[in-house]
């Protein structure tokens, strides 16, 4: 990856990189999928801030305006949460999103977001970028509590499509 960045001449930037690594017993291969001058998906903001105590928006602004990076020496996993996982909501049929009933309040659910409120047109089957929204679950101490909270929130969220 560093070799690719060196060849591009990029010195300072916020990049969104996607790649695939295929491994077998004797060898591995690396396939670059994309490099974009942007942050990753919006749900990644809570992951970096919550797990690593790193504010991606602040870093992007500092890079854009040529300011020194203020968060260079933040240790990984120094944030509030050790465990974080998200779940995405997709349409179960084609139609118009008319109503969303959110799950019960749970201290392990730290983010619950839908792209467009009611009247969003939903496709079916959904494509890779056709999610309606997501929920992020987190815990400092218990991976099982985090996973249980996520599963419960996914089941309790009711999505009406007509």
Beta strands, then each sheet from edge to edge (+ up, - down):
strand 1: 16-23
strand 2: 28-36
strand 3: 83-89
strand 4: 95-101
strand 5: 109-114
strand 6: 121-122
strand 7: 133-139
strand 8: 158-161
sheet 1: 1+ 2-
sheet 2: 3+ 7- 5+
sheet 3: 6+ 4- 8+
end
